[in-house]
């Protein structure tokens, strides 16, 4: 991400986080500026036994920093997501 921080939370269901074969589910929300990951928790928390659940607040949403340019863009969010997955070692 260019000049800011993304907020995220991982629920691994108590499983070791370094299992490369364990599926990962990255949850993204819509509605820029006023939405966050919390709406997903009731529906997806139970899946943590089967997959690593990653709750991500995109740039300008929830607890993540605002865009440095002051505008939201799908391209910016896509770049952030690619960089985020790379940093956490999420391959698929």
C-alpha positions as CSV (number, residue, x, y, z in Angstrom):
1,X,0.0,0.0,0.0
2,X,1.3,3.4,-0.9
3,X,1.7,5.5,2.3
4,X,-0.8,4.0,4.7
5,X,-1.8,1.0,6.7
6,X,-4.4,-1.7,6.2
7,X,-6.2,-3.1,9.2
8,X,-6.8,-6.9,9.2
9,X,-7.6,-9.7,11.6
10,X,-6.9,-13.4,11.1
11,X,-9.0,-16.2,12.7
12,X,-7.1,-19.4,12.2
13,X,-9.3,-21.5,14.5
14,X,-6.3,-22.3,16.7
15,X,-4.5,-24.0,13.9
16,X,-0.8,-23.2,13.1
17,X,-0.6,-20.3,10.7
18,X,2.2,-21.7,8.6
19,X,0.3,-24.7,7.0
20,X,0.7,-24.0,3.2
21,X,-2.1,-26.5,2.3
22,X,-4.7,-24.9,4.6
23,X,-7.3,-22.9,2.6
24,X,-7.4,-19.1,3.2
25,X,-10.6,-17.0,2.8
26,X,-10.0,-13.3,2.5
27,X,-13.2,-11.3,3.2
28,X,-13.6,-8.0,1.5
29,X,-16.5,-5.6,2.1
30,X,-18.1,-3.0,-0.1
31,X,-19.3,0.5,0.7
32,X,-16.2,2.7,0.9
33,X,-15.7,4.9,3.8
34,X,-18.2,3.6,6.3
35,X,-18.0,-0.2,6.2
36,X,-15.7,-2.6,8.0
37,X,-15.1,-6.3,8.5
38,X,-17.3,-6.8,11.5
39,X,-20.5,-7.6,9.5
40,X,-18.7,-10.8,8.3
41,X,-17.8,-12.2,11.7
42,X,-21.1,-13.8,12.7
43,X,-21.5,-15.6,9.4
44,X,-17.9,-16.7,8.9
45,X,-16.4,-17.3,12.3
46,X,-17.6,-20.9,12.3
47,X,-15.5,-21.6,9.2
48,X,-12.2,-21.1,11.0
49,X,-12.0,-24.9,11.7
50,X,-11.8,-25.5,7.9
51,X,-9.9,-22.4,6.7
52,X,-7.9,-19.4,7.8
53,X,-10.3,-16.5,7.7
54,X,-8.8,-13.1,7.0
55,X,-11.0,-10.0,7.7
56,X,-9.6,-7.1,5.8
57,X,-10.6,-3.4,5.9
58,X,-9.7,-1.9,2.5
59,X,-8.1,1.5,2.2
60,X,-10.4,4.2,3.5
61,X,-12.7,1.7,5.2
62,X,-13.1,0.6,8.8
63,X,-9.8,0.9,10.7
64,X,-7.6,1.2,7.6
65,X,-6.0,4.5,6.6
66,X,-7.6,6.8,4.1
67,X,-6.3,6.9,0.5
68,X,-3.3,9.2,0.2
69,X,-4.7,10.7,-2.9
70,X,-8.1,11.4,-1.2
71,X,-10.1,9.3,-3.6
72,X,-11.2,5.6,-3.7
73,X,-10.5,3.5,-6.7
74,X,-10.9,-0.1,-7.7
75,X,-7.4,-0.2,-9.1
76,X,-6.0,1.1,-5.8
77,X,-7.9,-1.6,-3.8
78,X,-6.8,-4.3,-6.3
79,X,-3.2,-3.2,-5.8
80,X,-3.6,-3.2,-2.1
81,X,-5.1,-6.7,-2.1
82,X,-2.3,-8.1,-4.2
83,X,0.4,-6.5,-2.0
84,X,-1.5,-7.6,1.2
85,X,-1.7,-11.2,0.0
86,X,1.9,-11.2,-1.0
87,X,3.0,-9.9,2.4
88,X,1.0,-12.6,4.2
89,X,2.2,-15.3,1.8
90,X,-1.4,-16.0,0.6
91,X,-0.9,-17.7,-2.8
92,X,-4.5,-18.6,-3.7
